Amino acid sequence: MAYEENRGKINFGGELIYKRYGKKTVLNNASFRIERGGIVGIFGLNGAGKTTLLNILSGLDGNFKGSLLKTDFTDVAYASQKDFFPPDMRIKDYLNFEATFSEGFDKEKIRGKLAAAKISEKSFIFSLSSGLKQYFKFLSAVFGGKSVVLLDEPFSNLDVNLRGEVVNTLIDLTDENRLFLITTHEIKELERLIDGFFILSGGALSEYYDAEEIVGKSGKSVEEFYRETVNEKNI
Amino acid sequence: MKSFKGRAPVFLAHCCIIRVIQYRKNKGDIFVLEFKNNETILSQIISLMKKEIFGGRLVAGQKIKPIREFAAELSVNPNTVAKAYSALEEERLIVTDGTLGKFVTQNREYLMKKREEYLLGEAEEFMEEMEKCGVGKEEVVWLMKKIAEK
């Protein structure tokens, strides 16, 4: 029951993560540390390196300089933008497959959510629309029983109903023993949901901003604050 | 004066700073709250709860919604709702009864006192805004009468 033992011991982050593709530096000594569970956003413009950062944090991409605080990748779930499903797999098969591998994988919860969204378990995963696939990846990640869940643009391609479902599921699941790290450039969706956020720009991560504090102090919405910060940095 | 007539409500709507959180009934009976952006969600939830209590929609001794349920209804972080509840608890408007949950205080006298405090505060803020528009006390009374007659 590694999962139960690990709960309440969030210590996630990285130090001086440096990554480049060819001559282009994407992450330039990005550092952060999170010691409490909750919903945390990583905001950044397109191409800021959000996905690259998540790839590194999930252990998918080991080719970088710097270090990670947490190395137990089996306790990290990642809903990536890319698909890693075997091509001929049905939803049902995938759920059974995952359930045998990871303890805490809540197959029944996922089945319930899929039924509510009218997604048949018999469908081949590749045949799902991109929105439904995104939603399925989201469900698999958040109900995976892991204490760190990385979500890359979880709202992309989702219709209004599914966006609502994603929001409600996060509200249901969030607690101090579980960290949801979410990248997005659609801040509106997350604004009321996040405990705090980082801004990724120029390859580096900002300090951690507490959402309530920022709005209270600046009298601006998180989105306005983000926009101004990003624009200042880009000048 | 004629042109002013009938415009008072519009005028008031512009000036009035009473924090309006609009209820909009969405399919079925799920309440959708429209939050103001420039104010923390926390303070907006606190003032929403106060309005529910002082407006008598949540009565003395009534159980209030569990944190997660309320958070889901408002689509906000449960932490924020938890903070709002503890702020209200600090003001002794709500009390925790062991594991049963949280309830509006049974102390009606205290509730009425707090209600008056709250209303006075809101009215003062309103008055200040009116003064900025060059409206004196008498005119405010006149405006209020006008609205009441409608």
Interface residues (C-beta under 8 A of the other chain):
Chain A: G38 I39 G164 V167 N168 I171 D172 T174 R192 L193 I194 D195 E212 V215 G216 G219 K220 S221 E223 E224
Chain B: F35 N37 N38 E39 T40 I41 L42 S43 R68 A71 A72 L74 S75 V76 N77 P78 N79 T80 K83
